[in-house]
Structure formats: structure tokens, C-alpha cells
Amino acid sequence: MRKIIHIDMDAFYASVEQRDEPSYRNKPVVVGGSPQGRGVVAAASYEARKYGIRSAMPAIRAIKKCPHAIFVKPRFDVYKEVSQQIRAIFDEYTDLVEPLSLDEAYLDVTHPFTGPPSATLIAKEIKHKIRTRLDLVASAGVSYNKFLAKIASDLDKPDGLSIILPEEAEAFLRSLPIGKFYGVGHATQQKMEKLGIRTGEDLLQWSESDLAAAFGKAGHHYYYLVRGIDDREVKPHRIRKSVGKERTFAEDVTDMDWIRTFLTELAGKVAESLQRVG
């Protein structure tokens, strides 16, 4: 039986800003673009989330929800450096670490380098080291596969530690809302709900062939997930599948010649990035 941990930093960008600037602590902090322009929220502290501010929300909407929010420009170089420090803590226990982003990762601690043999105790140690060394807070989920470990990490945020044992998985998945299943996005969720699939219990009633007929290749995936089966390995070296560049303008742009020129420049930057990553 594998032992998988999913670590998810709590309000990572905003928490780093609050850590580095004491006057921001216990206040609603929004990391992202300016509300005076067409900025977008990249991250919000838990104090800001109480006002309904969420990631990807237009900054102008966020300031209306919380006029006294503190808006901070992202410092991605700092976030990347802190992420590497967090990674160094993971590496003390295993080389099977799969980063999903700067603020979350899977760890396979079936055969850890050091520490207790219990994945739960290792997760506690990692959380403690992140807090004491970096003055940041992480949530952790522990289970026997990636799907359940990721769900577990989100059950008791912030600063949570949740475990889904093999004998608990079936009952847990039966009651799980369908939108929480890995690979079920908004559009798929709407389609499933139209078919009467709203929970894992509903999904269990469908045969593998019927799910495949309704959802294609993903149908096989859903069939096994709801039964607690997820054989995906923790991959330390994931293949990057896409490279992109983007820019949000402060004002609407209608000059098509200018847009074409800008897109050409942007495409050139994407090409440079592709060359760097090989």
C-alpha cells in the first residue's frame, strides 16, 4: 500500500507578503493587479477571503467587496525562492516529489529516507518545519493515492491535516460532491448533473461502458476514481505540456495592426521559452 502526502501552502503568495511585511498581518491582503486598471487577483489572504475575494477575480470587483483591502504587486522571484526552500524540506524525506505549482506538491513516502514510518507523522513534521523555518502555514492530506491525498488536504484549511484511510475511502467517496472529483471541471459537472450524477453515490450506479459512452476516455477514469482506484505515480520529473505568455492591458485595445504586432512579439517570447526548456 502506497503512502502519499499532498502538501498545499495556505494562501501562499499573500502569506509570504504578510510574513515579510508585519503591518500586513491580520489584514485583508490581495496579491495581483491594481484595482485602478484591469488587474486580476492572483491570491487573497484568509482575511480578504472573508469578504468574498477569490483568485482570478477582477481587482476592481475585489476592491468593491473590501474597500480597505491592501493590494500588493506579485513578487514571483520571492515566491519561487520560498518554494525552493519548501522543496528542500520535502527532499529530506523522499526524492519522489511531484510539484504541481509553487505552492503544492505530492510526496510518495512509502519508503522515506528518514523520520517515522507513518505518513501522517511525516506530514506533521513537514508542517512543523515549514512553520518554524519559514514562518508559513501548510495544509496536508494523507492517503494511499494522489486523488484522495489531494482531496484530504482541502478538508480542513488552513493549517489542516486530514487522513483518508483505505477502509474509509468507499463511504467518503459516496458522499463526495461530483465537482470534487479529479478531472471534473465546470462543464463536465454541469453535464453530469443533467444526467442525475451529483455525488459519488450517483456515479457508482453507472457502468464503465456507460460512462465511457457519455464522457469518452475520461469515463473510464471516473469509473475507477469513485471506487478509490488511482494508480497514478508521483512523478518527480513531469513533462511540461505547454508554454505560454500573457498580458492584461490597462485599457481596451482596438487597433488591429498594433494587436498583430504585439502578438508577433509575444509569440517570439514563447519561442524563446520553448528553446530554454528544450
C-alpha positions in Angstrom: 0.0 0.0 0.0 1.4 3.4 -1.0 1.7 6.3 1.3 1.0 9.6 -0.4 1.1 13.1 1.0 -0.3 16.2 -0.7 1.1 19.5 0.7 -0.8 22.7 -0.1 0.5 26.0 1.2 -2.3 28.2 2.6 -2.8 31.4 0.8 0.8 31.2 -0.3 1.5 34.5 -2.1 -0.5 36.5 0.4 1.0 34.7 3.4 4.6 35.5 2.1 3.6 39.1 1.8 2.2 39.1 5.4 5.3 37.4 6.7 7.7 39.9 5.1 5.7 43.0 6.0 4.4 42.8 9.6 2.0 45.7 9.1 0.0 43.4 6.7 -0.6 40.7 9.2 -4.2 40.0 10.2 -5.4 42.4 7.5 -7.0 41.7 4.1 -4.2 41.4 1.6 -4.7 40.9 -2.1 -1.8 40.0 -4.4 -2.4 41.0 -8.0 -3.0 43.9 -10.4 -4.2 47.3 -9.4 -7.9 47.9 -8.9 -7.4 51.2 -10.8 -6.7 49.2 -14.0 -7.7 45.8 -15.4 -5.8 43.8 -12.8 -6.8 40.4 -11.6 -6.5 38.8 -8.2 -3.6 36.3 -8.1 -4.1 35.4 -4.4 -6.0 36.6 -1.4 -5.3 36.2 2.3 -7.8 34.5 4.5 -8.8 37.8 5.9 -9.6 39.0 2.4 -11.5 35.8 1.6 -14.0 36.6 4.4 -15.2 39.4 2.1 -15.7 37.0 -0.8 -12.5 37.9 -2.6 -11.1 35.0 -4.7 -8.3 34.2 -7.1 -8.9 35.3 -10.7 -11.5 37.9 -9.6 -11.1 41.3 -11.3 -9.3 43.6 -8.9 -11.9 46.3 -9.4 -14.6 43.9 -8.1 -12.4 42.9 -5.2 -11.9 46.5 -4.0 -15.7 46.9 -4.0 -16.1 43.9 -1.8 -13.4 45.1 0.6 -12.5 48.8 0.2 -9.8 48.7 2.9 -8.0 45.7 1.3 -4.3 46.1 0.8 -3.3 45.4 -2.8 0.3 44.2 -3.4 2.1 43.5 -6.7 3.2 39.9 -7.0 6.9 39.1 -6.3 7.3 35.9 -8.2 11.0 35.8 -7.7 10.5 35.7 -4.0 7.7 33.1 -4.2 9.9 30.9 -6.3 12.8 31.2 -3.8 10.5 30.3 -0.9 9.1 27.4 -2.9 12.6 26.0 -3.3 13.1 26.3 0.5 9.9 24.3 1.0 11.1 21.8 -1.6 14.3 21.3 0.4 12.2 20.2 3.4 10.4 17.7 1.2 13.7 16.4 -0.1 14.7 15.4 3.5 12.2 12.6 3.4 11.9 11.4 -0.2 13.1 12.1 -3.8 9.6 11.2 -5.1 8.3 14.7 -5.1 6.0 16.0 -7.8 5.5 19.8 -7.7 2.1 20.9 -9.1 2.9 24.6 -8.7 5.0 26.8 -6.5 2.7 26.1 -3.6 1.7 22.5 -3.7 3.2 19.1 -4.3 2.7 15.3 -4.0 5.2 13.2 -2.0 5.5 9.5 -2.0 6.8 8.5 1.4 6.2 4.8 1.2 9.9 4.3 1.7 11.1 7.6 3.4 14.8 8.4 3.8 14.3 9.4 7.4 11.8 10.1 10.1 8.9 7.9 11.3 7.4 5.2 9.1 4.0 6.8 9.4 3.0 9.1 6.6 0.8 11.1 9.0 3.7 11.7 11.3 5.9 12.7 8.4 3.2 15.2 7.3 3.1 16.6 10.8 6.9 17.0 10.8 6.9 18.7 7.4 4.2 21.1 8.5 6.1 21.9 11.7 9.4 22.5 9.8 7.6 24.8 7.3 6.2 26.8 10.2 9.3 27.1 12.3 11.8 27.5 9.5 9.8 29.7 7.1 7.1 31.2 9.3 4.4 29.9 6.9 1.5 27.5 7.2 0.7 24.5 5.1 -2.2 22.0 4.9 -1.6 18.3 4.3 -3.6 15.4 3.1 -2.6 11.8 3.5 -3.9 8.7 1.8 -3.0 5.8 -0.3 -3.3 7.5 -3.7 -2.9 11.0 -5.2 -6.6 11.7 -5.8 -7.6 11.1 -2.1 -4.5 12.8 -0.7 -5.3 16.0 -2.7 -8.9 15.9 -1.6 -7.8 15.4 2.0 -5.5 18.4 2.0 -8.5 20.6 1.3 -10.8 19.3 4.1 -9.6 21.4 7.0 -7.9 24.5 5.7 -6.0 26.5 6.8 -3.3 24.6 8.8 -5.1 21.3 8.3 -4.0 17.7 8.4 -6.5 15.1 7.2 -6.2 11.4 6.5 -8.4 9.2 4.4 -7.7 5.5 5.3 -8.3 2.7 2.8 -11.2 1.4 4.9 -12.8 4.9 4.9 -12.5 5.7 1.2 -15.7 4.0 -0.1 -18.0 5.8 2.3 -16.2 9.1 1.9 -16.4 8.9 -1.9 -20.1 8.0 -1.9 -20.9 11.3 -0.2 -18.4 13.4 -2.2 -20.0 16.1 -4.4 -19.2 15.3 -8.1 -17.4 18.6 -8.6 -14.7 17.5 -6.2 -13.7 14.5 -8.3 -10.3 14.9 -10.1 -10.9 15.8 -13.8 -14.4 17.0 -13.3 -14.4 20.7 -14.4 -17.3 23.1 -14.5 -18.6 21.9 -17.9 -18.4 18.2 -17.1 -20.0 18.9 -13.7 -23.0 20.5 -15.5 -23.3 17.6 -17.9 -23.1 15.1 -15.1 -25.8 16.9 -13.0 -28.1 16.9 -16.1 -27.7 13.2 -16.1 -28.5 12.9 -12.4 -24.9 12.5 -11.2 -24.5 14.8 -8.3 -22.4 12.7 -5.8 -20.2 9.7 -5.8 -23.2 7.6 -4.9 -24.8 8.6 -8.2 -21.6 7.9 -10.1 -21.3 4.4 -8.7 -24.6 3.5 -10.3 -23.1 3.9 -13.8 -21.3 1.1 -15.5 -17.8 1.7 -17.0 -19.2 1.3 -20.6 -22.0 3.8 -20.0 -19.6 6.3 -18.5 -17.2 5.9 -21.5 -20.1 6.3 -23.9 -21.2 9.6 -22.1 -17.7 11.0 -21.4 -15.3 9.3 -23.7 -11.9 8.2 -22.3 -12.5 10.2 -19.1 -15.4 7.9 -18.4 -13.0 5.1 -17.6 -11.1 7.4 -15.3 -14.3 8.4 -13.4 -15.3 4.8 -13.0 -12.2 3.9 -11.1 -11.8 7.1 -9.1 -15.2 6.7 -7.4 -14.0 3.2 -6.4 -10.9 4.7 -4.8 -8.6 3.4 -7.5 -5.9 5.8 -8.7 -2.7 4.2 -9.9 -1.0 7.4 -11.0 2.6 7.5 -9.7 4.2 10.5 -8.1 6.4 11.8 -10.9 9.4 13.9 -9.9 10.1 14.9 -13.4 6.8 15.7 -15.1 6.9 16.6 -18.8 5.8 20.2 -19.3 3.0 20.1 -21.8 2.6 23.8 -22.5 4.4 27.1 -22.5 2.6 30.4 -22.7 2.8 34.2 -22.2 0.0 36.6 -21.4 -0.6 40.3 -20.8 -3.5 42.2 -19.4 -3.9 45.7 -20.7 -4.9 48.7 -18.6 -7.3 49.9 -21.3 -9.3 48.3 -24.2 -7.2 48.0 -27.4 -9.0 48.1 -30.8 -6.1 48.9 -33.2 -5.8 45.6 -35.1 -2.4 46.5 -36.6 -1.0 47.1 -33.1 -2.5 43.9 -31.8 -0.9 41.9 -34.6 2.5 43.5 -33.9 2.1 42.7 -30.2 1.1 39.1 -30.8 4.1 38.7 -33.0 6.3 39.9 -30.2 4.5 37.7 -27.7 4.9 34.6 -29.9 8.6 35.4 -30.1 8.8 35.3 -26.3 7.0 32.0 -26.3 9.5 30.6 -28.8 12.4 31.8 -26.5 10.8 30.0 -23.6 10.4 26.8 -25.6 14.1 26.9 -26.5 15.1 27.3 -22.9 13.0 24.3 -21.7 14.2 22.2 -24.7 
